[in-house]
Amino acid sequence: MTSTTPVIVNGRSYKQPSAPTVVICIDGSEPGYIEQAIEAGRAPNFARFMASGANLVAECVIPSFTNPNNLSIITGRPPAVHGIAGNFFYDPASGAEVMMNDPQFMRAPTILAGFHDAGRKVAMVTAKDKLRLLLSNGLDYATGRAIAFSSERADKATKADNGIDNVTAFVGMGVPDVYSAELSEFVFAAGVKLAETFRPDLMYLSTTDYIQHKCAPGSKIANTFYGMIDGYLGRLDALGCTIVATADHGMNDKHLADGSPDVLYLDPLFDGWLGAGKARVILPITDPYVVHHGALGSFATVYIPQGADVAALINGLKATPGVERTLTREEACVEFELPPDRLGDIVVISTRHKTLGTAPSKHDLSGLTEPLRSHGGLTEQRVPMISNRKIRLAPGHRLRTFDVFSVALNDTY
């Protein structure tokens, strides 16, 4: 294969990179964070990119959660193709509620694996280890052309399993706490070191939204966080990298005036309509890291008993304050491009400032030290897409976050 032969992954064609190309997912980057950091004088590189490169708005996939969106980005396709419809799902076949953080749940190869197989050097660094196996699926570290690890378990990385060892010494940072801004900083510090030494042709960096869950745009902590990112972007730019940064979802305040979470608990509703314990409510935001959001998001899916009156239940939900959309499984799969076998009978999406829960006793909210900010719904769908290069898109193109690799490789100039 020559360097000019396009790489085909999941039916999409990607040009081979002529310069090191870095795609970045800034987890939870609601529009406004970057602009406020620029206004505060903390983000001169973002300002320069947005003025002389590209400053666009893209739509993430629904549910606007981490796993489905990172997997959409890394495969270039929606969840109906790659199969990851949430962080967490109910498997009716086994009767178990399970995390979707294992490659066995994936139904499509990654773009990184496609370029690796084409003979290119690739790298991936993610903040939380829950995504590492999914995002790095298909890479062969024995070739010497692939490196993939997480900040969370950087000290456990080996050449056999990650393509690199002694990562903390390589990056020059210790392993950060999983609930910290430093977990994301480690991603960028590692990305710069890899760009300087390993020189991957294609690299994916994915952060955590710990700060965005805690702090609104324009806050001192948020501006400092984006200032940190800005500094590393400047270093990647100076190394000649093509950079395109987007987000997996936005973020909104989800609390009452007194600072307590604004929650619509679904179990009591369905218990009243169907009888106690007859429905199973699944919250796909659920993952091993719930301290900063208490497993409260704006998207839920509900399994109901066979023979239940779906239309009546949907009408009941539509009449419930705080519910923005209620759809059948079939409607949700068509509208949001989701896999039907990983979705309940009913989908519920809450309004901008409301979250959805199961029952009060099932949520540990002790870790919410600040008023809740969260995501999952339609109101967190619009996110930035920013590049240090100009971007040329076809007229009328609906820009999706899972277009970001195509944009970086095919549409920058």
ABEGO torsion letter per residue (X at the ends): XBAABBBBBGGBBBBBBABBBBBBBBBGBBBGAAAAAAAAGABAAAAAAAAABBBBBBBBBOBBBAAAAAAAAAAGBBAAAAGBABABBBBAAAGBBBBBABAAABABBBAAAAAAAAGBBBBBBBABAAAAAAAABGBBAAAGABBBBBAAAAAABBAAAAGBBGAAAAAGBBBBBABBAAAAAAAAAAAAAAAAAAGBABBBBBBBAAAAAABBBGBAAAAAAAAAAAAAAAAAAAAGBBBBBBBABBBBBBBBAAGBBBBBBAAAAAAAAAEBGABBBBBAABBABAAAAGGBBABBBBBBBBGBBAAAAAAAAAABBGBABBBBAAAAAAAAGBBAAABBABBBBBBAABBBBBBAAABBAAABABBBBBBGBAAAABBBBBBABBBBBBBGBBBBAAAAAAAAAAABX
